[in-house]
Amino acid sequence: MRLLVTGGAGFIGSHYVRGLLAGHHPGYEDAEVTVLDKLTYAGNRDNLPGRHPRLTCVRGDVCDLPLLLDLLPGHDAVVHFAAESHVDRSLHAAAEFVRTNAGGTQTLLEGVLRTGVERVVHVSTDEVYGSIDEGSWTEDSPLLPNTPYAASKAASDLIARSYWSTHGVDLSITRCSNNYGPHQHPEKVIPRFVTNLMEGRRVPLYGDGLNVREWLHVDDHCRAVHLVLTGGRAGEVYNVGGGDDRTNAALTGELLRLCGAGPEMVERVADRKGHDRRYSIDDTKIREELGYAPRVPFERGLADTAAWYRDNPGWWKPLKDSEEENR
């Protein structure tokens, strides 16, 4: 079995790859893994083993069709994580999000079609649904994205579906809630807040802090993605939830407690544009069809994540320093 993992040096992709190489996914203990990653600011080669007999790393762009046509033959499946994913950046650089997320998905699937790769999982996000005041989205809910990031991912979902419906590509789509865990770039809220507090810096809380997000540990997400790879139906979408929702204010309070900081470390800042009020997904489908259930309780997962950042400043400090230099 040979798998191509796009975006495999990023947060979620690298976690999935490390799990494959460590034998965490039954039946894939001997799988050979190729990582394709552009290694932008969010892709970090240090997220992957330096050497492993079953790992091949290729620096490249999912928008590069000649590269894909050279790389894809011989692979049995593709797990497509590669994406621009930071909402705040999409407000100021939307073109790059459209290029990578929509254009890159189309280019990848064209390569899959031409080279005969048998199976694809396209990894997406609950943000494509927009905002929901009450209740939860099912896979049949309309796509109503409110930010350039979410719109580019919605476009990629529709492109992916079209390659199934038009060309018969054996493809499934996953839509996850907010991920957290080790190796997440410090531009994202949990590592941003934890590392700021560790440096004695205040944390920026948008608006009134009452926006609600559902949290999913990266371990649980990667298990779900693999369940869909091995058992998901072609042409189907699978929501992947964590079952733990919090307002941003409540999340901030928990992070302050874990880091031994007081409420004076919170800086209230103007709300961002297109800030969805509430996310909530119904993941009954993947639970009933594939036996998925999250295993990592949020309180434990959050504490373990904060401890990882506390113990690994050599990983995140250079990323924050580079981000600040480029502002």
Buried (B, 14 or more C-beta within 10 A) or exposed (E): EBBBBBBBBBBBBBBBBBBBBEEBBEEBEEBBBBBBBBBBEBBBBEBBBEEBEBBBBEEBBBBBBEBBEEBBEEBEBBBBBBBBBBBBBBBEBBEBBBBBBBBBBBBBBBBBBEBEBEBBBBBBBBBBBBBBEEEBBBBEBEBBBBBBBBBBBBBBBBBBBBBBEEEEBBBBBBBBBBBBBBBBBBBBBBBBBBBBBBEEBBBBBBBEBEBBBBBBBBBBBBBBBBBBBBBBEEBBBBBBBBBBBBBBBEBBBBBBEBBEBEEEBBEEEEEEEBBBEBBBBBBEBBBEBBEBEBEBEBEEBBBBBBEBBBEEEEBBBEBBEEBEEEE
